[in-house]
C-alpha cells in the first residue's frame, strides 16, 4: 500500500497521487537531483492543438503590443528589435495563458518545489531569432543571498513552443546539480565560453515542459539558425516572495471566478492582510503553515 493511502499528510498525499497519476516519478527525481527536468508532450496530456494555440497567442500578443510583424517562424532571417518588448503579464491576452498557468502537471511540479501555497509570479514570452547572443549563467532567485538553504523559493516552468533540436537553435543550458550551491553565479563563472562548469542543453520537441528550481544555474546559447524559437516562461514563488506581477490585485474578478485554480495561484486565498485593520482569520492558518512546512 502506498503511504499516501494513510491520508496522514494531506499536503504531500495529494502530490504523491498526482505524481502516480501522471507518471512523473523519474522527472521528480531529476528535479531533485539535477535541479531541472524536461517533460515530453505525451506525459502532459495536452488538449488537442494546445501548443499551436499557445505559440500563436504569444506571437499575436507580441505583434499587437509592439506594432510589428514577426514573419515566418521557420524561415525569417531577422526579428524586429522590439520582439522582446512588453512581454510580461499575459493572462488576459488569451485563455490559453490561463490553461498554461493552471495545467495540472505543471502545478504538480510547482507545488512539489514550493508547497501548496505557491503563488504565480509572472508570465513572459521569449522570442529568439537568428543572431541573438548568448545569455550568461545565472539563477532565478534574484535578491536571495547565498546560503538560501535546501528549500526552493522559486520555480520556473517553461512551455517549449518550438522544437529545440540542437545548439544552433539557441536553447537554454543548465549546470546539473548547481541548485545545491544555494547561490547565484559569480562574475568569473557566468560566461559560457569561459566558465569552469559543465552544462547541458535543453533539447526538446514543441509541447514539452521544462521545469527547474529557482537556484539552478542556467543560460542560453546564441542562435545561429534561421527562424525563431518561442517559449512561454512562467515563474512561481513561495507566498513570502515578491512577485513580478501582483495577480491578487490586477487579475479581473470574472477571470478568477471562471478558474478556481487561477484564483488559488493568484494569491488571493493566501493574503490574510488585504485589509490591514481586519485580517481574515480563515486565511491566516494556511498562510502561517507555509512557515513551518515546505509542502504547506
C-alpha positions, 0 to 999 in steps of 0.5 A: 500500500502506498503511504499516501493511502494513510491520508496522514499528510494531506499536503504531500498525499495529494502530490504523491497521487498526482505524481502516480497519476501522471507518471512523473516519478523519474522527472521528480527525481531529476528535479531533485537531483539535477535541479531541472527536468524536461517533460515530453508532450505525451506525459502532459496530456495536452488538449488537442492543438494546445501548443499551436494555440499557445505559440500563436497567442504569444506571437499575436500578443507580441505583434499587437503590443509592439506594432510589428510583424514577426514573419515566418517562424521557420524561415525569417532571417531577422526579428524586429528589435522590439520582439522582446518588448512588453512581454510580461503579464499575459493572462488576459491576452488569451485563455490559453495563458490561463490553461498554461498557468493552471495545467495540472502537471505543471502545478504538480511540479510547482507545488512539489518545489514550493508547497501548496501555497505557491503563488504565480509570479509572472508570465513572459514570452521569449522570442529568439531569432537568428543572431541573438547572443548568448545569455550568461549563467545565472539563477532565478532567485534574484535578491536571495543571498547565498546560503538560501538553504535546501528549500526552493523559493522559486520555480520556473516552468517553461512551455517549449513552443518550438522544437529545440533540436540542437545548439544552433537553435539557441536553447537554454543550458543548465549546470546539473546539480548547481541548485545545491550551491544555494547561490547565484553565479559569480562574475568569473563563472557566468560566461559560457565560453569561459566558465569552469562548469559543465552544462547541458542543453535543453533539447526538446520537441514543441509541447514539452515542459521544462521545469527547474528550481529557482537556484539552478544555474542556467543560460542560453546559447546564441542562435545561429539558425534561421527562424525563431524559437518561442517559449512561454516562461512562467515563474512561481514563488513561495507566498513570502516572495515578491512577485513580478506581477501582483495577480491578487490585485490586477487579475479581473474578478470574472477571470478568477471566478471562471478558474478556481485554480487561477484564483488559488495561484493568484494569491488571493486565498493566501493574503490574510492582510488585504485589509490591514485593520481586519485580517481574515482569520480563515486565511491566516492558518494556511498562510502561517503553515507555509512557515513551518512546512515546505509542502504547506 
